[in-house]
Amino acid sequence: MLTKTKKANAIKKTRIHDTDTGSPEAQVSILTKKIEELSSHLKKNNKDNHSRRGLLQMVADRRKHLKYLKNSDEKRYKTLNNSQLRNSMI
């Protein structure tokens, strides 16, 4: 489960302004952290199909946010893609 501090740190890295919580960048960073935590849970509990379904929904939601960001503002998409997503995949 994503704690308040982890969520705040994820938002702090990608926010546009001080009170930003709903921008696509912030949403993608939150979803990325949730996906990382749920992936580690599923590595330990590989028969947990209900959580696996939730993981797939989060991945699809993140993909939709990234697609929206790419279509609306390519520059913001590239900065987000270079900075955060590449680091989380390593």
Buried (B, 14 or more C-beta within 10 A) or exposed (E): EBEEEBBEEBBEEBBEEEEEEEBBBBBBBBBBBBBBBBBEBBEEEEEBEEBBEBBEEBBEBBEBBBEBBBEEBEEBBEEBBEEBBEEEEE
